[in-house]
Amino acid sequence: MVTSYTLARVEPSKDHIVFKKVQELPCVKEVITTYGEFDMIIKIEVDTLQELDDFVFNKLRVIEGMESTTTLIHAGFPKKE
C-alpha cells in the first residue's frame, strides 16, 4: 500500500467545485482545505507507485480549476528502540 499526501493549489473561486470533485475520486481517503501557499491537502491510498503516478497525472491534475500539485509519499515511521 502506498500512502501519499498531495498539496494542491486551486484557482480562486473554484475551491468548492474542486473540493467536491476530489472527494468523489476512489483513491482519495481525506481532503482538508487550508489557508496559505496550498489550498488543499489530499490523502491518497493506492497499491503501487505506478498507480499513484497514473492517478495524479490522469485523474487529479486534469480537474478543472486545479492549478498545481505537489505529492509527498509517506515513507513510514522510524522504529522505536
Buried (B, 14 or more C-beta within 10 A) or exposed (E): EBBBBBBBEBEEEBBEBBBEBBEEBEBBEEBEBEEEEBBBBBBBBBEEEEBBEEBBEEBBBEBEBBEEBEBEEEEEEEEEE
